[in-house]
Amino acid sequence: MRFSDRMGGVRRSYIREILKVTSRPEVISFAGGLPNPDFFPVAELAQAAAGVFESSGQEALQYSTTEGFLPLREYIAARYKDRHGILADPDEILITTGSQQGLDLVGKVFVNPGEGVVIERPGYIGAIQGFSMFGAKFHAVDLSETGIDTGALDRTLEQTGAKLFYAVPNFQNPSGVSYDDKTRKETAEILSRHACLLIEDNPYGELRFMGQGLPLVRAYMDSPSILLGSCSKIVSPGLRLGWVLAPREVILKMVTAKQASDLHSSTLAQHILHNYLTRFDVDAHIQKIRAAYKLQRDLMVQAIQENFPKTVRFTEPEGGMFLWVTLPEGFSAVRLFDQAIEKNVAFVPGKPFYVDGTDNTFRLNFSNSSPERIREGMARLGRCLTELMD
């Protein structure tokens, strides 16, 4: 077969491959970035779906516009204003098939082979994979406990002239790190000064269960930016619905690119989501998720403190779905994974989250595990770490 050149530089999703290994029921898995299905609003979505078929079934089953169901875009625009003080016109919003398609559209519209894209280090594997499809040259900037290293960001943009910076400032995947207010302001100023376009991905922003909420980086920008959003973490990933908020000139280009991919995202799913959001109290639903995830996060932190060697460092996020663990230099998370699988416990080694192959970190997902499995899983991992480091 004579495949395109672009396929030679793109790796398959490491996480999806791990999930195949961890599908056995006896494996305690902290590998997937999965929301807890116990909190999917199944009954409410069933009512919303029934309401759609009763009131507008023919419309919901028909082809639709690429931009997306207008009432859903109006709802999203209103929520940006109410929650973030950001004025958004519905015509500046494009409904996508998950926020991952938003990344794909950014790549199609902005990235030429060899052009620079600045990402966080560690960075979201879906962005690395997505932008790799278009031949991006990555420039990774380290994260600290307070967010991106703004001095390094400034130097990187000065040296490379990269035109895009992709960031997850709220409870980043994989690290769980959030930018503090100072870092958000400095990031906005640096990007504006270098005329670098911010791609701000915010799938976890609604999942804050500790600390003080902060404005989006976009709120401090003097230049245009692109926001990505998703219903996957607060309603259901199975609906596969996300959105892009961007200037109209960007949305027009993305509409053209999306038409070449799938014409439009599921009309039926958009109608059901809109019916759910307008009929039920989504904020009360989100509050239940926050309370549950805080309990699971606290249990994991406590279990790590009790079972892991003291030389192992880890993040303690105030929201989201992930913890990030750093081993002392010289120890391999891939080797640890091999040992852990033998004891029927799994995580994601950190290597695929770096473009330079760093191997002493790993990601733990706390949102999709019961308290009992968290305690037992951390105990097993603790024993594996002790064996590895002895």
CORSULFEN-V256654 format. One record per residue. RES is the residue in three letters. OMEGA is omega in degrees with one decimal (999 if undefined). D_CENTER is the distance of its C-alpha to the mean C-alpha in Angstrom with 2 decimals. Layout:
# CORSULFEN-V256654
res	omega	d_center
RES	OMEGA	D_CENTER
RES	OMEGA	D_CENTER
This chain:
# CORSULFEN-V256654
res	omega	d_center
MET	-179.9	34.00
ARG	-177.7	33.39
PHE	178.1	29.63
SER	-179.9	28.15
ASP	-174.2	27.76
ARG	-177.0	24.03
MET	-179.8	23.45
GLY	-176.7	25.11
GLY	-176.7	22.42
VAL	178.4	19.34
ARG	172.2	18.60
ARG	-178.8	17.62
SER	179.9	14.34
TYR	-178.1	15.45
ILE	179.3	13.35
ARG	177.4	14.92
GLU	177.7	18.22
ILE	-178.4	17.92
LEU	174.9	17.30
LYS	-178.9	20.65
VAL	-172.8	22.31
THR	-176.7	21.02
SER	178.9	22.02
ARG	-174.9	25.37
PRO	-178.8	25.90
GLU	-179.5	27.42
VAL	171.4	24.33
ILE	-171.9	22.35
SER	170.8	18.81
PHE	-170.9	16.01
ALA	-174.1	14.32
GLY	173.4	12.02
GLY	-168.7	8.62
LEU	168.4	10.76
PRO	-177.2	11.60
ASN	-177.3	15.32
PRO	176.6	17.47
ASP	-177.0	20.25
PHE	170.9	18.69
PHE	-179.1	18.21
PRO	-171.8	20.80
VAL	-177.3	22.84
ALA	-178.5	26.16
GLU	177.7	24.97
LEU	176.0	23.18
ALA	177.2	26.41
GLN	178.6	28.42
ALA	179.2	26.26
ALA	178.4	26.69
ALA	178.7	30.40
GLY	178.3	30.73
VAL	-178.8	29.24
PHE	-179.9	31.67
GLU	-171.8	34.48
SER	-174.1	34.08
SER	-175.5	32.47
GLY	-178.4	32.19
GLN	178.4	33.69
GLU	-176.8	31.43
ALA	-179.5	28.27
LEU	-176.0	29.47
GLN	166.8	30.38
TYR	-179.2	28.79
SER	179.6	27.24
THR	179.2	26.29
THR	-176.2	23.45
GLU	179.8	22.20
GLY	-178.1	21.62
PHE	-172.8	23.50
LEU	178.9	24.90
PRO	177.3	25.04
LEU	177.3	21.30
ARG	176.9	20.69
GLU	178.0	23.27
TYR	-179.8	21.60
ILE	178.6	18.26
ALA	179.8	20.41
ALA	-179.8	22.39
ARG	175.4	19.51
TYR	179.6	18.31
LYS	-176.3	21.95
ASP	-173.8	22.46
ARG	-171.7	19.39
HIS	-178.0	18.85
GLY	-178.4	22.22
ILE	178.4	20.85
LEU	-178.4	23.27
ALA	174.3	21.78
ASP	176.9	24.00
PRO	178.3	23.04
ASP	175.7	24.13
GLU	-178.1	21.32
ILE	176.3	18.71
LEU	176.3	17.98
ILE	-176.5	16.68
THR	176.8	14.63
THR	-171.9	14.20
GLY	178.8	10.56
SER	175.7	8.25
GLN	175.7	8.66
GLN	175.0	12.21
GLY	177.0	11.60
LEU	178.7	10.73
ASP	-180.0	13.80
LEU	174.5	15.86
VAL	179.4	15.18
GLY	-179.1	16.40
LYS	-173.0	19.33
VAL	-170.5	20.41
PHE	-168.2	20.16
VAL	170.0	20.15
ASN	179.1	23.54
PRO	178.0	24.30
GLY	-179.5	24.67
GLU	-174.0	23.10
GLY	171.2	21.11
VAL	178.1	17.40
VAL	178.4	16.45
ILE	175.8	13.27
GLU	178.4	12.57
ARG	3.9	14.34
PRO	-176.6	12.73
GLY	180.0	9.95
TYR	-174.5	6.85
ILE	178.6	9.10
GLY	176.6	8.08
ALA	178.2	9.03
ILE	179.4	11.98
GLN	-176.6	13.10
GLY	-178.5	12.79
PHE	175.8	14.69
SER	179.1	17.03
MET	-175.5	18.33
PHE	173.0	19.93
GLY	-179.7	21.38
ALA	170.5	19.40
LYS	-172.7	20.85
PHE	171.7	18.26
HIS	-173.6	19.17
ALA	179.8	17.18
VAL	-173.4	17.69
ASP	169.3	17.61
LEU	169.7	15.72
SER	179.5	18.02
GLU	-178.4	17.89
THR	177.4	17.96
GLY	-176.2	15.41
ILE	173.4	16.15
ASP	-171.8	19.79
THR	176.0	21.13
GLY	178.1	24.41
ALA	176.8	22.94
LEU	179.6	20.75
ASP	-179.2	24.02
ARG	-178.9	25.93
THR	179.0	23.47
LEU	177.9	23.59
GLU	-175.0	27.35
GLN	-171.3	27.88
THR	-175.0	25.71
GLY	-179.1	25.63
ALA	-175.2	22.09
LYS	-179.9	21.23
LEU	169.3	17.40
PHE	178.5	15.06
TYR	-175.4	11.30
ALA	172.6	9.64
VAL	-171.4	7.00
PRO	-179.9	10.09
ASN	174.0	9.28
PHE	-169.5	8.70
GLN	169.7	6.90
ASN	23.8	5.46
PRO	-162.9	8.22
SER	-172.5	10.76
GLY	-177.4	10.26
VAL	172.1	12.09
SER	175.1	12.51
TYR	172.0	14.75
ASP	-172.9	18.14
ASP	179.5	20.14
LYS	-179.6	22.25
THR	177.9	19.47
ARG	-179.6	17.98
LYS	-179.4	21.51
GLU	178.2	22.32
THR	-179.9	19.24
ALA	-178.9	20.21
GLU	-179.0	23.80
ILE	-179.3	23.23
LEU	178.7	21.19
SER	-178.0	23.83
ARG	-178.9	26.62
HIS	-177.6	25.43
ALA	178.3	24.54
CYS	-175.7	21.10
LEU	177.6	18.62
LEU	169.6	15.43
ILE	-173.8	12.25
GLU	-178.5	10.33
ASP	-173.6	6.77
ASN	-178.9	6.86
PRO	-173.2	5.16
TYR	-172.8	6.73
GLY	-179.5	9.77
GLU	-173.5	12.09
LEU	175.0	11.85
ARG	178.0	14.09
PHE	176.0	17.05
MET	172.4	18.86
GLY	-174.0	20.03
GLN	175.7	20.24
GLY	-177.0	17.81
LEU	177.7	17.62
PRO	169.9	17.70
LEU	176.0	15.02
VAL	179.3	15.91
ARG	-177.8	17.10
ALA	-178.4	19.76
TYR	-173.7	21.44
MET	171.7	21.39
ASP	-178.6	24.80
SER	-178.6	23.52
PRO	175.6	21.31
SER	178.6	17.54
ILE	177.1	14.84
LEU	174.0	12.27
LEU	178.4	9.50
GLY	-175.2	9.15
SER	171.9	8.86
CYS	-171.8	11.30
SER	-174.8	9.68
LYS	-177.8	9.09
ILE	176.8	12.35
VAL	-178.2	14.63
SER	174.1	14.00
PRO	-178.4	11.76
GLY	175.8	15.20
LEU	179.9	15.91
ARG	179.0	13.45
LEU	172.9	13.40
GLY	179.4	11.33
TRP	173.6	12.97
VAL	169.8	13.73
LEU	-174.8	15.92
ALA	174.7	18.10
PRO	-175.7	21.83
ARG	-178.5	24.07
GLU	176.9	25.06
VAL	179.8	21.50
ILE	179.6	21.03
LEU	177.5	24.37
LYS	-179.5	23.37
MET	176.7	20.12
VAL	178.4	22.27
THR	-179.4	24.60
ALA	-179.9	22.00
LYS	178.3	20.50
GLN	179.3	24.08
ALA	-177.8	24.59
SER	-172.8	21.70
ASP	-177.8	22.00
LEU	176.5	24.17
HIS	175.3	21.92
SER	-173.1	19.30
SER	176.4	21.02
THR	-178.4	23.60
LEU	179.7	24.17
ALA	179.8	20.60
GLN	178.9	20.50
HIS	-179.5	23.86
ILE	179.3	22.97
LEU	-179.8	19.84
HIS	178.5	21.99
ASN	178.0	24.84
TYR	-175.7	22.79
LEU	-176.8	21.37
THR	-179.2	24.90
ARG	-172.8	26.86
PHE	-177.3	25.05
ASP	-176.7	23.86
VAL	-179.9	20.07
ASP	174.4	20.13
ALA	176.9	22.29
HIS	179.2	19.95
ILE	179.6	16.98
GLN	175.9	19.47
LYS	178.6	20.25
ILE	-179.6	16.70
ARG	-178.4	16.60
ALA	-179.7	20.01
ALA	-177.6	19.27
TYR	176.6	16.14
LYS	177.8	18.25
LEU	-178.7	21.00
GLN	177.0	18.99
ARG	-179.2	17.51
ASP	178.7	21.08
LEU	179.9	22.57
MET	177.8	20.42
VAL	179.6	21.26
GLN	-178.8	24.87
ALA	175.7	25.03
ILE	179.5	23.73
GLN	-177.5	26.35
GLU	-169.3	28.98
ASN	-175.2	28.34
PHE	172.5	26.81
PRO	-175.0	29.14
LYS	178.8	29.24
THR	178.0	28.48
VAL	-179.7	24.90
ARG	179.5	22.46
PHE	178.4	19.22
THR	178.4	16.89
GLU	-172.3	17.45
PRO	178.2	14.49
GLU	179.7	15.49
GLY	177.3	12.65
GLY	-170.3	9.35
MET	-169.1	9.64
PHE	164.1	10.43
LEU	179.7	13.53
TRP	-174.1	14.35
VAL	179.5	17.92
THR	177.1	20.23
LEU	173.6	23.54
PRO	179.2	26.66
GLU	177.6	27.31
GLY	179.0	28.89
PHE	-172.5	27.18
SER	175.7	24.99
ALA	176.8	21.91
VAL	176.3	22.61
ARG	177.5	26.10
LEU	178.7	24.92
PHE	179.6	22.78
ASP	177.5	25.97
GLN	-176.4	27.90
ALA	179.6	25.39
ILE	177.3	25.36
GLU	177.3	29.14
LYS	175.6	28.78
ASN	171.7	26.37
VAL	-172.4	23.28
ALA	174.8	20.07
PHE	175.9	16.98
VAL	173.2	15.00
PRO	-173.7	17.04
GLY	-171.7	15.44
LYS	-177.5	17.29
PRO	178.1	14.89
PHE	178.7	12.42
TYR	174.0	15.45
VAL	179.8	17.45
ASP	171.2	20.56
GLY	177.7	20.46
THR	-167.8	20.48
ASP	-177.9	21.32
ASN	-179.8	21.77
THR	173.3	18.35
PHE	-177.4	16.27
ARG	174.4	13.28
LEU	174.1	14.20
ASN	-179.3	12.48
PHE	-170.5	14.73
SER	-171.8	13.71
ASN	-179.5	15.34
SER	175.2	18.65
SER	176.0	21.94
PRO	-178.5	23.67
GLU	-179.5	26.19
ARG	175.1	23.84
ILE	-179.0	22.03
ARG	-177.7	25.51
GLU	-179.5	26.83
GLY	178.9	23.84
MET	175.7	23.87
ALA	178.2	27.65
ARG	179.4	27.47
LEU	177.2	25.00
GLY	178.4	27.32
ARG	177.5	30.23
CYS	179.0	28.53
LEU	178.6	27.77
THR	177.8	31.36
GLU	-178.4	32.68
LEU	-170.1	30.56
MET	176.8	31.62
ASP	999	35.25
